[in-house]
Each structure stands twice: as C-alpha cells, then as structure tokens.
C-alpha cells in the first residue's frame, strides 16, 4: 500500500463519515442508489430522499416492479430526473437478465443504464471491498490539487490524467475505507471554496498548496452565456380546485414527469380571461427557461374526452403520487399557499353583517366563491385574521399543514357562530 492511500485510510478512521444511511448494511443495491442520488447533489439533500426511497423500494425487485410514476414521485425535488429513469430501467434489466442480482464486475455494471465507470467503481469498492477507482467531483478535486493536474476535468486529456492517477493509488486492501475517505476529504476538507488545508492529511504532499495555487485546481469550466428561451404554462383549475397536469414525453426535458400544459387542451373551456402570475426562471445546463404562468378557471367540455394516460386532474389537497417537473411543483406549491391564505378570508358575516364593504373579488371559482364574495365583510375578515394569527403563533401552527388548516377552519366556524372556540390568549373581542 502506498503512503498516499495509507494516509487517507488513517485519516478516515478518526475523521471520516461513518453514519450515513447507505453505510449501514452497505449492500450493492443501497450503494448503487446512493451513488446515483449523490451525483450533482449534496449529501444533506440526499439523505431524506434516500430514506424514503429505501422505505418504498427496499430492494432491486421492488424497484423493478414499481410504476415509473411512483419512482419519479419520490424523486421530485431531487432534480436530474434522467437519473431516476435510468435507475428504474437498470433495475428492470437486473431482474430480467441477471436474476435480480446486481453484477459484481465493472464491465457488466457499466452496461446498465446510468452506471458509468465511477459509479461501478464505487459499487465494487464500497459494497464488495474490491480494488476499483472512482472519480466523482470530490475525488477529482483532491487529486487535481494534490498532484497539480491542470485543466478542466471534463476535458478528455485532463480526465484521462485524473483516471490514471486514481487507478494508480487504489490500495489492495481496506478499499472501502480508502474510497470513502477520498470522498469525505473532498466533501469536508478539500472543498471547492475555502478549503481547510491546515486540517488536510495530504497537505504536506499537496503540490497546489506548496505552489500557493490551490484556487487554480481543478481548472474551471470555460464560461459561456446561456441562451434564454420562453414558454407559457397554464394553471387550469376546475370548480373543485383540481389543477390539470400533462405528462411529458419519455424523452426530452422533464421526461415522463407531469407538468403544467403549455397549450390549452381542447377538452377544457375557460370561464374568463386568465390571471397573469409573476414570471419565473428555470435554468438548465445549457439554457435558461423563462416561464409566464397564466391561471384560468375552467370547466370540461361535454363533447370532448381527455386521454387518461396523458392528462391528470391533480388535487393540491390530496396529491397523487406522480413525479412533478420542478416549475410545476413550484407553481402548485404557490397555489397551495394561496389556497391557505384564501381560507383565512372565508369569514361569513353572521357576526358583523354586510354593512361594510366586502371582499374585492371572489376568492374561489364557481358558486362557492360567489357565495363567499356575497357574504364576507372586511371587518369580519380582519377580526378573524387577528384571532387566527395569535392562534398560529401560540400553537406554532402552519398553513402548509393540512391538519393545521382543518383545525383553523373549525375554529373559524365556531368563531362566526358565537360558539366556544379556542380563544387566543391575546385576543380581545370587539365591543
């Protein structure tokens, strides 16, 4: 074993991470899923996703048998959804061609969708303890600095040099500790900015530090101005508050995810002109996408039928387990928050009457919204909001919680009917 590997292993024993969820019972399946999730994503972000994923799909057979919508649903918010699609496809291949057993040699591993040389090396090293190099972003940074390997790691010549160095350093024993140690060094010590060189066990041999050029390595990706594209997304909401979603094609951006339609479908009729919501920007690797959201109240046409495999009426209050494109998820969340705010304004004037001016516009579409509009006074609205705000603060409630919203709705009804309600400590009834 070379001195470099021995130093990393010794450091990892006392300073490395040993309690990550995938390190407990590090089976090939758990290591594989964690490595895919960790691509382009921080450990702290991955942990809750990994735990939920393992709970739903504890082994490769469960993942292979799952519907892709279930897989994408659990991936929603993690980004880079091609990873989830490849993971699902690879699981099905493992079941069909490898009798449910994840291959244990690099050639067969790299034939599976989404598994490259580094991921294959991690599975072999961490799950089987077999000598195999890895080269994720953290390891690239450690090697580039320690051995002053210049150039952007994404370029062929630089990548080849990094792979050659990584392969030459892999020890013949304690491979898992070495591999995890290299990843931990890059993640916690040899960080992209403000590296803690004084805490690094490789500092005495690090050429970048010795030369005073730590910031030079690894080389930066050549910069370029990303083009900007525009689109419109339609938030089509029916009388029950459901929003229409469209399933994207399996290839292209947001493949197989549900998103808001970019064109009005023929089977819906808009009741009125749309409400323009603030523009949002979603950035991809190669371009920015500026999205103009338009909100409509709609009703279905009786002479048209929607394709059930393509369209989904999505309930914000009781969401279906499907994968959502990031902008759709963001816009739906804003609609959910708006619904929670509107709920607090649904104060009928049994207590105050309608002498004062009421709400400026119906808070809901359809008959329900009209009824509220016709019976709510601004005075009653303000009075309930004062009581509700105190309740929220005292009981630490959240309008994002369905249970808390239900509780507040019940309290609102009691408040309006002059029944006993959970009076906030600071609430003073009007004279």
C-alpha positions in Angstrom: 0.0 0.0 0.0 1.4 3.4 -1.0 1.8 6.2 1.5 -0.9 8.3 -0.1 -3.6 5.6 0.4 -2.4 4.8 4.0 -2.7 8.4 4.9 -6.2 8.7 3.6 -7.3 5.5 5.3 -5.8 6.5 8.7 -7.5 9.9 8.4 -10.8 8.4 7.6 -10.8 6.1 10.7 -11.0 9.1 13.0 -12.3 11.9 10.8 -14.4 10.4 8.1 -18.1 10.0 8.0 -19.3 6.6 9.3 -23.0 7.1 10.0 -24.5 7.9 6.6 -27.7 5.9 5.9 -26.2 3.9 3.0 -23.1 3.0 5.1 -25.4 0.9 7.3 -25.6 -2.5 5.7 -23.8 -1.3 2.5 -25.3 -3.8 0.1 -24.7 -3.3 -3.7 -28.2 -2.0 -4.1 -28.0 0.6 -1.3 -24.6 1.8 -2.5 -25.8 2.0 -6.1 -28.9 4.1 -5.3 -26.9 6.4 -3.0 -24.3 6.9 -5.7 -26.9 7.8 -8.3 -28.6 10.2 -5.9 -25.3 11.9 -4.9 -24.4 12.8 -8.5 -24.6 16.6 -8.7 -26.3 16.7 -5.3 -25.2 17.3 -1.7 -25.2 14.6 1.0 -27.5 16.6 3.3 -30.1 16.9 0.4 -29.9 13.3 -0.5 -30.3 11.7 3.0 -34.2 12.2 3.3 -34.7 11.2 -0.3 -32.6 8.0 0.2 -34.5 7.0 3.4 -37.9 7.5 1.7 -36.7 5.6 -1.4 -35.4 2.7 0.6 -38.6 2.5 2.6 -40.7 2.3 -0.6 -38.3 0.2 -2.7 -36.1 -1.8 -0.2 -34.5 -4.0 -2.9 -34.0 -4.1 -6.6 -37.0 -6.3 -7.2 -39.3 -3.8 -5.6 -37.8 -1.0 -7.7 -38.1 -3.0 -10.9 -41.8 -3.8 -10.2 -42.7 -0.2 -9.4 -44.5 2.1 -11.8 -42.2 4.8 -13.2 -44.6 7.5 -11.8 -44.0 6.2 -8.3 -40.3 6.4 -8.8 -40.4 9.9 -10.2 -42.8 11.0 -7.4 -40.2 10.0 -4.8 -37.5 11.8 -6.9 -39.5 15.1 -7.1 -37.3 17.9 -5.9 -34.0 16.0 -6.3 -33.6 17.1 -9.9 -31.8 15.5 -12.8 -34.7 13.1 -13.4 -32.9 11.1 -16.0 -31.1 9.5 -13.0 -34.4 8.2 -11.7 -35.5 6.9 -15.1 -32.1 5.2 -15.7 -32.3 3.7 -12.1 -35.7 2.2 -12.8 -34.6 0.9 -16.3 -31.5 -0.7 -14.9 -33.4 -2.4 -12.0 -35.7 -4.0 -14.6 -32.7 -5.1 -16.6 -31.1 -6.6 -13.5 -34.3 -8.6 -12.7 -34.7 -9.8 -16.3 -31.1 -10.5 -17.3 -29.3 -11.1 -14.0 -31.9 -12.9 -12.0 -32.3 -10.0 -9.7 -28.6 -9.9 -8.7 -26.5 -6.8 -9.3 -23.4 -7.7 -11.3 -20.1 -7.6 -9.5 -17.8 -6.9 -12.3 -17.2 -3.5 -13.9 -18.0 -4.4 -17.5 -21.5 -5.7 -16.7 -22.2 -2.9 -14.3 -21.3 -0.3 -16.9 -23.8 -1.9 -19.4 -26.6 -0.9 -17.1 -28.4 2.4 -17.7 -26.9 5.3 -15.8 -23.9 3.5 -14.4 -20.6 4.8 -15.6 -17.0 3.9 -14.6 -17.0 5.9 -11.3 -20.4 4.5 -10.1 -19.3 1.0 -11.0 -16.1 1.5 -9.1 -18.0 2.8 -6.0 -20.3 -0.3 -6.0 -17.3 -2.6 -6.2 -15.2 -0.8 -3.6 -17.9 0.1 -1.1 -20.1 -2.9 -1.3 -17.6 -5.7 -2.2 -14.3 -4.3 -1.0 -12.7 -4.9 -4.4 -10.0 -2.6 -5.7 -11.6 -0.2 -8.2 -11.0 3.5 -8.8 -13.7 6.2 -8.5 -13.7 9.7 -9.8 -16.6 11.7 -8.6 -16.4 15.5 -8.2 -14.9 15.4 -4.7 -12.2 12.9 -5.7 -11.3 14.9 -8.9 -10.7 18.0 -6.7 -8.5 16.2 -4.2 -6.4 14.6 -7.0 -6.2 17.7 -9.1 -4.9 19.8 -6.2 -2.6 17.2 -4.6 -0.9 16.3 -7.9 -1.4 19.7 -9.7 -3.3 18.2 -12.6 -4.2 21.2 -14.6 -7.2 21.7 -16.9 -11.0 21.3 -16.7 -11.8 17.7 -15.6 -14.5 17.5 -18.2 -11.9 17.7 -21.0 -10.6 14.4 -22.4 -6.9 14.9 -21.7 -7.4 16.1 -18.1 -10.0 13.4 -17.4 -7.5 10.7 -18.7 -4.8 12.0 -16.4 -7.1 12.0 -13.4 -8.3 8.5 -14.1 -4.7 7.2 -14.5 -3.7 8.8 -11.2 -6.9 7.5 -9.4 -6.2 4.0 -10.7 -2.5 4.0 -9.6 -3.4 5.0 -6.0 -6.1 2.3 -5.2 -4.8 0.1 -2.4 -5.1 -3.7 -2.4 -6.8 -3.8 1.0 -9.2 -1.6 3.1 -10.5 -0.4 -0.2 -13.9 0.7 1.2 -12.2 2.9 3.8 -9.9 4.5 1.2 -12.7 5.2 -1.2 -15.0 6.7 1.4 -12.0 8.6 2.8 -11.3 10.2 -0.6 -14.9 11.3 -1.0 -15.1 12.6 2.6 -11.8 14.6 2.1 -13.2 16.3 -0.9 -16.6 17.0 0.7 -15.5 18.2 4.1 -11.9 19.4 3.9 -10.7 19.9 0.3 -13.8 21.9 -0.6 -14.5 23.9 -3.7 -14.1 27.2 -1.9 -12.2 28.0 1.3 -10.5 24.5 1.6 -9.3 23.7 5.1 -5.7 22.9 4.1 -4.5 23.1 7.7 -6.7 20.1 8.6 -5.9 18.0 5.5 -3.7 14.9 6.0 -2.4 15.3 2.4 -1.3 18.9 2.9 2.4 18.1 3.2 2.4 16.5 -0.2 -0.2 18.7 -1.9 1.5 20.5 -4.9 -1.2 23.0 -5.2 -0.8 24.1 -1.6 3.0 24.1 -1.9 2.9 26.2 -5.0 0.3 28.6 -3.4 -2.1 27.8 -6.3 -5.0 25.9 -4.6 -7.6 28.1 -6.3 -6.2 27.1 -9.7 -7.1 23.5 -9.3 -9.2 21.9 -10.7 -9.5 24.0 -13.8 -12.7 25.9 -14.3 -15.2 25.1 -16.9 -14.9 27.5 -19.8 -17.6 30.1 -19.3 -20.3 31.0 -21.8 -23.5 33.0 -21.9 -26.6 30.7 -21.7 -29.4 31.4 -24.2 -32.8 32.3 -22.8 -36.0 30.6 -24.0 -39.6 31.5 -23.2 -42.8 29.5 -22.7 -46.2 29.8 -21.2 -47.6 27.4 -18.5 -51.3 27.2 -18.0 -52.7 26.7 -14.5 -56.1 25.3 -15.3 -58.3 24.9 -12.2 -61.7 23.3 -12.1 -64.6 24.1 -9.6 -63.3 21.6 -7.1 -59.9 23.2 -7.1 -58.0 20.5 -9.0 -55.3 21.5 -11.5 -54.8 19.9 -14.9 -51.4 18.3 -15.4 -49.9 16.9 -18.6 -47.5 14.0 -18.7 -44.3 14.9 -20.7 -43.0 12.5 -23.4 -40.4 10.0 -22.1 -37.5 11.8 -23.8 -36.5 15.4 -23.6 -36.7 17.8 -20.7 -38.8 16.6 -17.7 -39.2 13.2 -19.5 -42.2 11.2 -18.1 -42.8 13.9 -15.5 -46.1 15.7 -15.0 -46.1 19.4 -15.8 -48.5 22.2 -16.5 -49.7 22.3 -20.1 -48.0 24.8 -22.4 -51.1 25.0 -24.6 -54.8 25.0 -23.8 -56.3 21.5 -24.3 -59.5 21.2 -26.4 -61.5 19.4 -23.7 -61.4 22.4 -21.4 -63.3 25.7 -21.6 -62.0 28.7 -19.8 -64.7 30.7 -18.0 -62.9 34.0 -18.2 -59.7 35.8 -19.1 -56.6 34.4 -17.4 -54.8 35.9 -14.4 -51.1 36.6 -15.2 -48.8 35.4 -12.5 -45.2 36.6 -12.0 -42.7 35.2 -14.5 -40.3 32.5 -13.1 -37.0 31.4 -14.5 -35.9 27.8 -14.5 -32.3 27.1 -15.5 -30.9 24.0 -17.3 -27.3 23.2 -18.0 -27.5 24.7 -21.5 -30.2 27.4 -21.3 -32.5 29.4 -19.1 -36.2 29.0 -19.5 -38.5 32.0 -18.6 -42.0 30.8 -17.8 -45.1 33.0 -17.9 -47.8 31.3 -15.8 -51.4 32.0 -16.7 -54.2 30.9 -14.3 -57.6 30.0 -15.6 -60.9 28.8 -14.1 -62.1 26.0 -16.4 -64.8 23.5 -16.9 -64.7 20.4 -19.1 -66.4 20.2 -22.4 -69.1 17.6 -22.6 -68.3 16.7 -26.2 -64.6 16.1 -25.6 -62.7 13.3 -23.8 -59.2 13.6 -22.2 -56.6 10.9 -22.7 -56.2 9.4 -19.3 -52.6 8.3 -19.9 -51.6 11.9 -20.8 -53.8 14.1 -18.6 -54.3 14.2 -14.8 -56.6 16.3 -12.7 -54.3 16.9 -9.7 -55.7 17.6 -6.3 -53.5 20.0 -4.3 -55.1 19.0 -1.1 -54.7 15.2 -1.8 -51.9 14.9 -4.3 -51.4 11.9 -6.5 -48.1 10.1 -6.3 -46.6 11.2 -9.5 -43.3 12.9 -10.4 -43.6 16.7 -11.0 -41.5 18.9 -13.1 -39.7 21.5 -10.9 -41.6 24.6 -12.2 -44.9 22.8 -11.9 -44.1 21.8 -8.4 -43.2 25.4 -7.5 -46.3 26.8 -9.1 -48.6 24.2 -7.5 -47.0 25.0 -4.1 -47.7 28.7 -4.6 -51.3 27.8 -5.4 -51.5 25.7 -2.2 -50.2 28.6 -0.1 -52.7 30.9 -1.8 -55.5 28.5 -1.0 -54.4 28.5 2.6 -54.4 32.3 2.7 -57.8 32.4 1.0 -59.2 30.0 3.6 -58.5 32.6 6.3 -60.6 35.1 4.4 -63.7 33.0 4.1 -65.4 34.7 7.0 -69.1 34.8 6.7 -70.8 37.8 8.2 -73.1 36.1 10.8 -71.2 38.1 13.4 -71.0 41.5 11.7 -73.4 41.6 8.8 -72.6 43.1 5.4 -72.9 46.8 6.2 -69.2 47.5 5.5 -67.6 46.8 2.1 -66.9 43.2 1.5 -64.0 41.4 -0.3 -62.8 43.0 -3.5 -63.2 39.8 -5.6 -64.4 36.2 -5.2 -61.7 34.1 -3.5 -62.8 30.9 -5.2 -64.1 30.0 -8.7 -67.7 28.8 -9.2 -70.7 29.0 -6.8 -68.6 28.6 -3.7 -66.5 31.7 -4.5 -69.6 33.7 -5.3 -71.3 32.8 -2.0 -68.2 33.8 0.0 -67.9 37.1 -2.0 -71.5 38.0 -1.3 -71.4 37.2 2.5 -68.0 38.3 3.7 -67.2 41.7 5.2 -63.8 43.2 5.6 -64.4 43.9 9.2 -65.2 40.2 10.0 -62.2 39.2 7.9 -59.8 41.4 9.9 -61.3 40.2 13.2 -60.8 36.6 12.4 -57.3 37.1 11.0 -56.3 38.8 14.2 -57.6 35.8 16.2 -56.1 33.3 13.8 -52.6 34.9 13.8 -52.5 34.7 17.5 -53.5 31.0 17.4 -50.9 30.2 14.8 -48.2 31.9 17.0 -49.3 30.4 20.3 -49.8 26.8 18.9 -47.0 27.0 16.4 -49.3 26.1 13.5 -48.5 26.1 9.8 -50.9 26.9 6.9 -48.8 24.5 4.9 -50.1 21.6 7.1 -53.4 20.1 6.1 -54.2 19.2 9.7 -53.5 22.7 10.9 -55.7 24.2 8.2 -58.5 21.9 9.1 -58.2 22.9 12.8 -58.2 26.6 11.9 -61.3 26.1 9.7 -63.1 24.5 12.6 -62.2 27.3 14.9 -63.3 29.9 12.3 -66.7 28.3 12.1 -67.1 28.4 15.8 -65.9 31.9 15.9 -68.5 33.0 13.4 -71.4 31.1 15.1 -70.6 32.6 18.5 -69.7 29.2 19.8 -67.0 28.4 22.3 -63.7 28.5 20.4 -60.0 28.2 21.3 -59.6 31.8 22.2 -56.0 33.0 21.8 -54.5 34.5 25.0 -54.0 37.9 23.4 -57.4 38.1 21.7 -59.7 40.9 22.8 -63.3 40.7 21.4 -64.7 43.8 19.7 -67.1 45.9 21.8 
